[in-house]
Structure formats: structure tokens, C-alpha cells
Amino acid sequence: MTLPSDANDLAALRGLRAVADLVDGAKPLDPAGPADGAADANVVGIEVARRAHRQAAAEAPDASHHVLGHAWCDAQSLGAFRPAYTNGSFYVPGADSLWHRLSHEAVQVGVAESFPGRKLCRKNSDFKQIADHIAALCEVEGFFDDTPPGVVSAAGFHVMTPEGIQTVPLALSHRQTFALPYCPDFEGEAPLMSAVLAAAFEGDDPAGQVDLWWQTVGAAIFGMMPRLQVVLLMLGRERSGKSLLQRILERIFPESAVGAISPASWGHEYHAAGLADKRLNVVGELADDAPIPAAAFKNVTGQNLVAARHPTHRPFSFRCNAAHVFASNVLPPTTDRSEAFYRRWRVLRFANTVPADRVDPDLCEKIVAAEMPAILAEAFRGAERVARAGSIRTTQAHAAVLERWRLSANPLQQFLADDEWVELDPEERTHTPASVYEAYRRWAASTGFRNPFGRNHFLELLEATGATRGIAIKRVGTRHVVVGLRLLARP
């Protein structure tokens, strides 16, 4: 399979020009192509006639922007598959059965080259207006939202099914935008990679953490992490293997499919636009002085519609289909104390440091050169485990980190976890909200918190996050009570 190096490059536009004749059985004018394979000779004939008419009209010196826009779309079509404008970019069908992204600027240059000498296609403003009109002609919202969970390699389209991964011939109807640079080798071995993982997690639930690594890598490759609303945090010391594993993960994908947009920037429309066409988003180090913005984080990782815009272009909305992998030496600060925030994370804890004199600066390249097919095969196995379970596993290390993170971000949780003040009581002994809040105020004063929560905020947090410890606010008769804890006597 021959793959273009960069679909944003103008050379990709020139190399992907397609003949405008329709294939048998295709439904015209649908960017997704034929849905059921049923031929309709009359519709096909009408579309062929329309294209011939539009091509003739485009030859006129005074052809309108509308006519030229249709002619450009016809020239980029491949059989029944026409260009699509979605997520703020143009996508054209390629002879390699992939959809190739084109920027607005590449389309403007392509328009200028396709229609020289036309009265209404001479100035830069003309090229931009025609490109904008083309976007309106072929806009398809959510074009890639319902693609099957799979990935492309030179072997074909590897699609996840209830029976496991199956490999089928790639077709444009699969709506895939990139191919992996490697094919999986299920008979191969990766001793260098295995040694890196063993050293990184030695003595710290190694089996569980290694399995979590392979599950997240496989889920990232198959586009399953965003569907499961899971992100990965690689937490630990310097020279512990985090950066090396991130670089190896990046090299599994083509460069065009990888981004590096920090969650601190997700609330900005220009930065959010950078996520629209990515399969993997890798951030090498999260800032330890900038809290993760709660709303933007949940919107992006929850596959809600996200507002975005490329500079100088019109806004658009998209659902993020990228897997997010972050690294940090410390727990990222957050103002979000909800379980909806914490349940999205999977944490790999890196507690072992490689001595400086044993660091091999060329280890990444050695692994990439010799072991990527075997690594890919192991990731495929991890993806199948995720698909069977319907979730990405957790580990003892993950649970310990999440507990510490909850406590550090939520003084209420710290109060509930302080066994000198509170004892969990499954018999649901009741307390009034006022008495629990008063105990919290005395605890905050004794531990040095200068700005304890107000009563209403305290009770809201108790209702929202207390369930993790079996604590709840219930209505008994005409009053509310707090159940699931016992307040210990304190002076």
C-alpha cells in the first residue's frame, strides 16, 4: 500500500486527483459511497450527465463560484465517493481507499491551479471564496463519528468484532484517514520492550501495570479509549521510563495522526481544533501550576460536541476521537472533585529510576527498528482484552494513586478519611447535616485549613462525592440526615 507522507501537503492534493466516472452499484452524491450495493442505472446515468454538464459549464470564462466549486468536487471524486467537509477540514477519497485531509489553504491553491484564466478565479479572495463555497457544498457533520473500531495497516483493515480482531480488505466506506507504518507480527518477540516494562514496574504490581499498558496502547490504536471515556496518566519520577514509552507509542502511528495539545488549552477554540483529526494526543509533561479545566476536560474526553475553529476560518463542532496520554512527575492540580472526573483516568505509576550511567539514548530507535511489529501484535491482544471486558482494567497502583489524588484535591474527602474524626458506619447511623458540617469546621481549624467550605457547598460536595465512601444524605420523614458515618468525639 502506497501512502502519502502528508495529506496537508499540496502534493497530496495533486496526487489524489481522481477520475469522475461512477462505479457500478454506487449511489451518487453521497460522500460515504454506496450503502447497500444496489445499482440504479437511471440515477447513475443522471449523475454522469450532471457531471458532464458541470464540467462543460466550468470551461466558460465567466463560470460562477458555484459552478467551479462543483467542478472541483467532481474532479476529486472517486466513483460514488465525493469529497466531504467535516471537523473544519476537507477530506478527499484516495485510490488507496483512505480519506486524505486537505487544509483550506491547500484547496485554495488547488482551485487556483484547476481553473486558470476564469474571470471569477483570479485573485486570492476569489480562491478563498470558492474554497468556502466548496465547504458548503460538501459539508457532512459527524462524517467520522460512526466509523467501526479499527485501524489500517498494509495488511488491510483490522476491525474489532465480537469475535475479536478480523482483517478485511480496506474500502472507502470504512472512512479511515491513516494507515499504521507497521503490520502486526503475532509470531515476533520484543525483548527490549519487555525489559523496559519490567524495569519500570518492578516491585509495584508489575503484572497488573504491564497489562494496563498493553490494554491502553491497544485501545488507543483501535480508537476505543475515547468511546470508553478513558485517558492515561503516566505518573512518576524522572528517568523512570515514561518518556521512552511515550515516544514508542507515538511511533506506532503516522505523524499526521498524533497531536500534543495540553488539556490546559482545550478550552481555547484554536487549540481544540488541533484535536479534530487526531487518533493520539500525547503530552510529555503536564504543567504542575495550571489546574486541568473541568468543563473542557469532560467535554473533550466525554465525546461531547466541542466548539473549535482554525485561525481565519469559520467555527465548527466535533467529537474528539483521540486517545489522550499524559505524563507528569506529580499529580496534576484540579478543581474538579467529582467522580465523573476521576473515573476517566487510568494511572501507571513509575516508581523506579534508571541510574544516569545506564541510560541508553538510542534505546527508542533500537526498539522501533527491531520490535515494532511484535509490539503492535501485543497491543492488538490488549485491545481484544478491552473489547471482551468492555472496559480498561485498573490496578492496585492505580487505586492507590486515585485515592491520594482525591484526598489532595478535596478537603472534604480528607475529613472523611481522617479516622480520628470519622468512622465509616455501614449500619447507617444518622447525623444531622448541621452536626456533620460543624465537625468538619472543627477538623478544618485543627488541621490548618484557612478557608473551609461554606455549609451549602459542603453539603453539595458531600452528596456528590461521599458515595465513594458509602456516605449519603437521605430524607427521613420531613428532615434530611447524613448516613454511613459516625462522628468521633473530639474536644
N, C-alpha and C positions, 0 to 999 in steps of 0.2 A: 504494500500500500504506500503510495507516494503522498506525503503530507506537506502542505505549505509551512514554511518556517514561522510566518507571522501573518495572520489574516488581516491585520490592520495595515500591512504594507500595501502600497499601491500595486506592487507587482502581483499580489494575490488577486486583486480586482481584475487586472488584465489577464491573469492566467485562468480565471474561473468563468470567463465568458462562455455561455452555453448556447447551443442551437435551440431554436424556438419551436421545434416540431414536437407534437404530443405523442406520448406512449399509448399503446392500446390499453383500453380499460381504465383510463385515468379520468378523474373528474377535474375539469379545468377550473381555474381561478381560485383554487384552494391551496394556500401555501403549504399545508400539511400533506398535500398529494392525495392519491386515491384512498378512500376509506374502505371500500369493500371489493374493489377489483372489477366491478361490473362495468362493461363497456356500454357507452351510449354514443352511437355513431353520429346522431344528429347534433348532440351537444359538442362533441369533438369537432365536427365539421364547422359549426358556428364559431367556435373559438379560433380555429385555424383561419377562418375568414376574417374575424375581428383583428387578429394579429397582423394579417397581411394588409388590412386596411390601415391600421395604425402605423405600420412601417412605411407605407406609401405616404401617409399624411406627414410623418416626421421628416420626410425628404423635402418638404416645402420650405422655402427660405424663411417664411413668416410663421412657421409652426409654433403653436402656443406651448406654454409650460406644461399644460395638461397632456397634450399630445406627446411632447418629448418625454415626460415622466412615464407615460405608459410604454413608450418605445424602449426606454431604459429597462423597465421591469421585464418586458418581453425578451430583451437581449440577455438578461441574467437568468431567465427561467431555464429549468432543465425538465423537459417533458411537462408534466402537470404541476410540477413543483415550482412555485413562484417565490420571489423574494419576500421576506417578512420583516417588518419593523416592529421591534419589541424591546423592552428594557432599555430604551434610549439609544439603540443601535440598529443597523441594518444587518440582516443575515441572508446570504445567498446560497442556494444549493450547489454543491460541488460534484464533480464526476467521481470523487472518492467516497460519495454517499455521506459526507459530513456537511454541516451548515457552517459557513465561514462568516465571521463577523467583519463588518466594514464600518468604519467611522464616518461621521458626516463629512469630514474633510476628504476622505478617500472617494466618497460618492460624488462630491462636488468636482473633483479633478476628473473622475470618470465621465461625468456628464460633459465637461468641457471637451474632453477628447472624443466623445462619441458623436457630438453634434457641432462640428466646426462650421463656421460660416452662417449659422442661423441668426436671424435678426434679433431674436429674443434670448440668445445664448452667447453673449459676447463679453459680458462684464462679470466680475466676481459676485456682484449682487445677484445677477441672473443665475449663476451656478448655485448659489446658496438657496435662492427661492425655488429652483427646480428640485433640489435635494429635499427641501422641506415639503414640497408637494408630493414627491415620491414617498416620503414617510407617511403622509396622509393616505396615499393610495394603497399602501401595503401594510398598514398598521394592524397588528394582531396581538391583542392583550393576552398575557399569560401563555405565549406560544410554547415555552419550555416548561411550564408548570406541571404538566401531567405526563412527562416522559417516563418510560419504565425505568426502574432502578437498575442501572447497568453502566458499563464502560467499554470503550473500544480499544482494541489493540490490532496489530497486523493479522491476528488470527481470526478476527471478526468481532461481533458484538456479544460481549459477555453479559447476559441478563440474569438477574436474580429471580428465580421462580420458587414456588412452594416446595419443589423437589431439590432445590439447590441451584447452583450456577450452571446455566446452559449457554453454549456458544452457537450463535446463529449468524448467517450472512448479514452484514450491515446493510441497512436500507435507509433512504432519506426519511421514511416515515418514523424511524426511531428518534429523529430530532436530536442527534448528537453533534456536539460542536468541537470535539477534540478527540485525539487518539493518544493512548499512552505510548511512550517511546520504547516500551519493552513488552514482551509476551511472557506470561507466567510459565515457569518450568517446574512442574509438580514433582519431578524426579531430582531436581537440583538441591544443593545444600548451601547454607550461608554461615560458615563457621565464624567469620569475622563479626557478622551482625549478632550472632548468638552470644559471642564473647562480650560484646558491648552491653547487651541487655543483662547478661548475668552479672557483670561488674557493677552496673548501675543500680541493681535492685538487690544485691547480695545482703542477706540478713534482714530484709524488710519485705516479707511476704512476696518472695521472688516469683513463685509460680503464678500467683494472682495478678501481680503487676505486669509480668510479661504477657499474660493472656489479655489483660486490659489493653496493652499497647497494640497487639495484633488485631483486636476487635475494633479499636478506634481507627487504625490505619485502613482496615478493610471497609469499615463503614464510611470513611471519608472517600475512598476510591469509588464506591458504588452509590454515592450521594445519599446515604442513609442517615448520616448524622443530623442534617437539618430536618429531615422528616421526623426523627425521634426527639428533636429539640435538645440535643446534647452538644456540649463543647468540651474541649480537653484543656486542662491546665497542667503544665509540666513544672512542678514546684521543687526547688531545691538549691543546693549550693553551686558555686562556680566550679567549673571543671568536673561536673558530675555526669556529663553525657547529654544534657538537654539540647544544646546547640547542635551537636553532632546528629542526634536523631531527627531534629527538625530539618536539617539540611538534606538528610537522606529522604525524608518524607517529601520534601519539595521536589527532589529529582525524580520521583516516581511519575510526576505529572509534567506535561509540557509547560514552558514558561508562561504561555498565554492563559493558562488555567489557574495560575497562582497569584494571589494578592497579598498585601501586607498592610491592612487597614486596622489600626488600633481601635478597640471598642470606645475609647475616649473620643474618637472622631465620628462615630456612627451617627450622631445627631446632626452632622453637617451634610447638607444635600450633595455637595461635590464629592466628599469622601464616601458617602453612602453609594453614589453612582459607581464607584470603583469596585463594589462588590457584585454588581448586577450580573456579570458574565463569568464569575469565577467558580471553580469547584472546590478550591482550597484557599483559606486565608490564614497565613502564618505570621504571628507577631513574635519577634525574637525576644522582646523584653517589655513587659507591661510597666508603665510608669507607677512608681510607688507613692506618688504625691497627688495623683489625679483619680478621684473615685470613678468607678465604672458607672456611666449614666444609666439609671434603672430603666427608664421608659424605652430609650433607644436599644438597649441590650435585649429587652424582652421582645420588642418588635422584630428585630433582625433575627434573633435565634428562634423565635416562635413562628416564623414564616408568616407573619402578618404583612400586610401591604406597607411598604416603606417608600416614602417620598424622596426623590432624588433628582439630580439634574447635572448634566455635563455643562461645563462653562460655555456660555453664549448660546446654549440650546434650550429647548423647551423642557419643562419638568415632566417627569414620568413616575409611575409607581411600579414596584416589582416585589416579588417574594424572593428572599435570599436563599439560594441553593448551595451556598458554600459551607464546607466544614471549617470550623474555627479551632485553631490550635495555638495556645498561648504559652509562653514561658515566663517565669518570674522567680526571683530569689526569695521573695516574701509574699505573703497573702495580699492580693490586690485590695485596696480600700474600696468600700462600697457603702452607700447609704441605704441600700435595699435590704430589708430584713425579712422578706417574705420567702416562703418555701418555693414559690414559683421561680425565684432566683436561684436558690441553692440546688434544686433538683435538676437544673440544666447542666451542672458541672460533673465531669469525671476528672479525678485528680491522680496523677502519677507523682509519687514522692521520690525524689532523688536525694538520698542521704549519704551517698558515698562520693568522695572526692578523689580524682585521679592525681597522683603526685605530678608536679610540673615536669620533672625529668622523664616521666613515662608517657607524656602526651605526644601522639603521633600526628603532626599537622596534615599528613597526607592520607589519613585513615579513611576519610569520607570518599575520596577519589578511588581508593583501592576497593572499597565496598561497592561503589557504583559500577566500577569497571568489571568486577568479577561476580557479583552476587545479586544484582537487581532482579533477574528473572525468578530466582528462588525466593527472594524477599516478596515479590509480587504474588507468588503462589501461596506463601504463608499468610499474606494479607487476605487473599481470596478465601482461605479457610476460616480466617477470623470473621470475615463478612458473613459467611454461611452460618456461623455460630450466632451472630447477632440476629440474622433473619429467623433462625429457628426459635430463639428466645423472645424475639420481639422487643429486645432492649439491649443496651450495652451494660455489661456487668459492672459491679463495684468491687472494692477490695477492702481489707482491713485498714490499709494505709489511707485509702480514700475516706473511709468513715471517720478516722481519727482527725484528718485534716479538716473535713467539713464541720465536725463538732467544734474544733478550735476556731474555725472561721466564723461560725455562727456566734460563738461567745464573744469574739473580739469585736464583732460589728454590732452586737445587740446587748446593751447593759441589762435589759430585761432577762435575756437568756442566762447571763452571768448570775443574776439574782436567783433565778430558779435552779441553777446548778450548784449554788453555794449550800453545801449540806450543813452548815452551821446555822442557816436561816430557814431553809425549806427542806421538807422531806416529801418525796412523791408518795401519794397515798391512793392506791388503786381502789380503795373502798369508798372513794368519792366523799370524804368528809367535807362538809360545806363551810365556806367562809364568805362573809360579805365582801363585795368588791372594795369597799372603803377600807376594811381591815387589811386586805392584801396590799392595797396601794400604800397604806401607812407603813406597813412593814418594809415595802420597797424603798420608801423615802428614808427610813432609818438606816436601811442597808446602804443606800447611796451615800448618806452622810458619813457612815463609818468607813467606807472604802475610798472616799475622796472624790466622788463624782460631784462636780460643781453645778452641773445643770441637769438634774434629773428630769425625767419626762413629767409633763403635766398629767393630771388624772385622766382626762379623756383620751389622750394619746397612749398612756399606759394601758388602759383597758382595751383600746383598739389593737395594740400590739399583742396583748395577752390573748385576745380572741384569735388573732391571725397566726401567731407563732407558737402559742402554748400547746397546741395539739401535738407537736413533736415530742413533748414530754408527758402526754396524757392529761393535760390540764385544759379545762374548758370553762366557759361561762354559760350557765344554764338558767332557764327560768323555772322557778318553783313557786307555784301559786301566782301571787301578784308581785313577786320580787325576783331579782337576779342574784345568783350565788356563783361562787367560784368553786369548782370541784376538782379533785385529782391531786391535791396537795395538803400538807399540814404545816402550818406556821410554827416554828420552834420558838420557845420562849427566849427572848433576848432582853437585856437591860435597856 
